[in-house]
Amino acid sequence: MGLLKATELEISDFLEASDSQEVLALLKGDGELWSNLGNIVDDIRRLLVQLCVSDVLFQLRLGNRVAHSLAQFGL
């Protein structure tokens, strides 16, 4: 959803971070996934290219305090 919002706001050329090493491996891998997740991963990879995301990095969950606060506020 965040990448779609960046598209709407015309934000590009930034870094993306994830606290999941599994997600990071899926996004950085070049293999094709034949599961239901494959379509989602392909869509995210396309958005990363479209938005000129320079890299996807691993970020420890402790570094997501602001994101977690905003999510709690949204609830």
C-alpha positions in Angstrom: 0.0 0.0 0.0 2.9 2.3 0.7 4.3 1.9 -2.7 1.0 2.6 -4.3 0.6 5.8 -2.2 4.1 6.8 -3.3 2.9 6.4 -6.9 -0.1 8.5 -6.3 2.0 11.3 -4.7 4.7 10.9 -7.5 7.4 10.2 -4.9 10.4 8.4 -6.4 14.1 7.6 -6.0 14.1 6.4 -2.4 15.1 3.4 -0.3 12.7 0.8 0.9 13.2 -1.1 4.2 11.7 -4.3 5.6 11.9 -6.0 8.9 11.4 -9.4 7.2 14.5 -11.1 5.8 12.2 -13.5 3.9 10.4 -10.7 2.1 13.8 -9.1 1.4 15.0 -12.4 -0.2 11.9 -12.6 -2.3 12.1 -9.1 -3.6 15.8 -9.2 -4.3 15.7 -12.7 -5.8 15.4 -12.9 -9.6 13.6 -16.3 -9.6 10.0 -16.7 -10.6 7.6 -17.9 -7.9 4.9 -20.3 -8.9 2.8 -19.8 -5.8 0.0 -17.3 -5.1 2.7 -15.0 -3.6 4.4 -14.9 -7.0 1.9 -12.4 -8.4 2.2 -10.1 -5.4 6.0 -10.2 -5.5 6.0 -9.5 -9.2 3.7 -6.5 -8.7 5.9 -5.1 -5.9 9.1 -5.6 -8.0 7.4 -3.7 -10.9 6.5 -0.8 -8.5 10.0 -0.7 -7.2 11.4 -0.3 -10.7 8.7 2.2 -11.6 9.4 4.3 -8.5 13.2 4.1 -9.1 13.7 2.6 -5.6 17.5 2.4 -5.3 17.6 -0.5 -2.8 15.6 -2.6 -0.4 17.3 -2.9 2.9 16.8 -5.0 6.1 15.7 -2.9 9.0 15.4 -4.4 12.5 11.9 -4.2 13.9 13.1 -1.8 16.6 13.7 0.8 13.8 10.0 0.8 13.0 8.8 2.7 16.0 7.3 5.5 13.9 5.5 3.1 11.5 4.1 1.1 14.5 2.9 4.3 16.2 1.2 5.4 13.0 -0.4 2.0 12.6 -1.7 2.1 16.2 -3.0 5.6 15.7 -4.9 4.4 12.6 -6.5 1.6 14.6 
